[in-house]
Amino acid sequence: MFVPVWLLVVGGVAIAVLVMVLLRRSGGGDMLDQQRRNTPASPIPMIQPQSDDAYLLSRPGVREAMQNPNKIEAIKLVRQATGLGLSEAKDLVERYTGR
């Protein structure tokens, strides 16, 4: 029995296309959608860096750390509360402590 080569190629391509379509449907979306669905929410509520500084000073421990000479602890608490970088948090603490 002789089967033409072009018929084998067309059949192989058709099967490959069907497999790709079926795999794409069962995948549940593209990779970015899957990552967004599987990423847990941040345990620390983030506030915007330009938000109200009174809120920041009302956080437990931040005001006490700024009043005490423990500037490093104040910077750490500010970074946790705001999500700021190290230099931005340091500038914020220095602006309120005057050092």
ZIDA-V327401 format. One record per residue. N is the residue number from 0. PHI is phi in radians with two decimals (NA if undefined). NEAR is the number of other C-alpha atoms within 8 Angstrom. D_LAST is the distance of its C-alpha to the last C-alpha in whole Angstrom. Layout:
# ZIDA-V327401
n->N phi->PHI near->NEAR d_last->D_LAST
n->N phi->PHI near->NEAR d_last->D_LAST
This chain:
# ZIDA-V327401
n->0 phi->NA near->2 d_last->92
n->1 phi->-1.87 near->3 d_last->90
n->2 phi->-2.04 near->6 d_last->86
n->3 phi->-1.07 near->6 d_last->85
n->4 phi->-1.10 near->6 d_last->82
n->5 phi->-1.10 near->6 d_last->80
n->6 phi->-1.23 near->8 d_last->81
n->7 phi->-1.14 near->9 d_last->79
n->8 phi->-1.13 near->8 d_last->76
n->9 phi->-1.07 near->8 d_last->76
n->10 phi->-1.12 near->8 d_last->76
n->11 phi->-1.12 near->8 d_last->74
n->12 phi->-1.14 near->8 d_last->71
n->13 phi->-1.10 near->8 d_last->72
n->14 phi->-1.16 near->8 d_last->71
n->15 phi->-1.09 near->8 d_last->68
n->16 phi->-1.13 near->8 d_last->67
n->17 phi->-1.09 near->8 d_last->68
n->18 phi->-1.11 near->8 d_last->66
n->19 phi->-1.14 near->8 d_last->63
n->20 phi->-1.13 near->8 d_last->63
n->21 phi->-1.16 near->8 d_last->64
n->22 phi->-1.18 near->8 d_last->61
n->23 phi->-1.16 near->9 d_last->59
n->24 phi->-1.16 near->8 d_last->60
n->25 phi->-1.41 near->6 d_last->59
n->26 phi->-1.28 near->7 d_last->56
n->27 phi->1.44 near->7 d_last->54
n->28 phi->1.94 near->8 d_last->52
n->29 phi->-1.40 near->7 d_last->50
n->30 phi->-1.14 near->6 d_last->48
n->31 phi->-1.15 near->6 d_last->45
n->32 phi->-1.09 near->8 d_last->46
n->33 phi->-1.13 near->10 d_last->47
n->34 phi->-1.17 near->8 d_last->43
n->35 phi->-1.14 near->7 d_last->42
n->36 phi->-1.25 near->6 d_last->44
n->37 phi->-1.62 near->6 d_last->43
n->38 phi->-1.46 near->6 d_last->40
n->39 phi->-1.24 near->4 d_last->38
n->40 phi->-1.19 near->4 d_last->36
n->41 phi->-1.15 near->5 d_last->32
n->42 phi->-1.25 near->4 d_last->32
n->43 phi->-1.82 near->6 d_last->28
n->44 phi->-1.17 near->6 d_last->28
n->45 phi->-1.65 near->7 d_last->26
n->46 phi->-1.98 near->8 d_last->25
n->47 phi->-1.26 near->7 d_last->24
n->48 phi->-1.03 near->7 d_last->21
n->49 phi->-1.61 near->4 d_last->21
n->50 phi->-1.34 near->6 d_last->22
n->51 phi->-1.11 near->6 d_last->21
n->52 phi->-1.26 near->6 d_last->18
n->53 phi->-1.14 near->6 d_last->19
n->54 phi->-1.09 near->7 d_last->21
n->55 phi->-1.10 near->10 d_last->18
n->56 phi->-1.25 near->8 d_last->17
n->57 phi->-1.44 near->8 d_last->20
n->58 phi->-1.14 near->8 d_last->21
n->59 phi->-1.12 near->6 d_last->21
n->60 phi->1.60 near->8 d_last->19
n->61 phi->-1.22 near->13 d_last->16
n->62 phi->-1.13 near->11 d_last->15
n->63 phi->-1.12 near->8 d_last->15
n->64 phi->-1.19 near->12 d_last->13
n->65 phi->-1.28 near->13 d_last->10
n->66 phi->-1.33 near->7 d_last->11
n->67 phi->-1.41 near->7 d_last->12
n->68 phi->-1.31 near->6 d_last->10
n->69 phi->-1.57 near->8 d_last->12
n->70 phi->-1.20 near->10 d_last->9
n->71 phi->-1.14 near->6 d_last->12
n->72 phi->-1.13 near->8 d_last->15
n->73 phi->-1.12 near->14 d_last->13
n->74 phi->-1.11 near->12 d_last->13
n->75 phi->-1.11 near->9 d_last->16
n->76 phi->-1.17 near->10 d_last->17
n->77 phi->-1.14 near->14 d_last->16
n->78 phi->-1.11 near->12 d_last->18
n->79 phi->-1.16 near->9 d_last->21
n->80 phi->-1.35 near->11 d_last->21
n->81 phi->-1.94 near->10 d_last->21
n->82 phi->1.42 near->11 d_last->22
n->83 phi->-1.24 near->10 d_last->19
n->84 phi->-1.34 near->7 d_last->19
n->85 phi->-1.11 near->8 d_last->16
n->86 phi->-1.21 near->6 d_last->14
n->87 phi->-1.17 near->8 d_last->15
n->88 phi->-1.16 near->13 d_last->13
n->89 phi->-1.11 near->9 d_last->10
n->90 phi->-1.10 near->8 d_last->10
n->91 phi->-1.12 near->8 d_last->11
n->92 phi->-1.13 near->13 d_last->9
n->93 phi->-1.15 near->9 d_last->5
n->94 phi->-1.14 near->8 d_last->8
n->95 phi->-1.53 near->7 d_last->8
n->96 phi->-1.55 near->8 d_last->6
n->97 phi->1.35 near->5 d_last->4
n->98 phi->-1.91 near->4 d_last->0
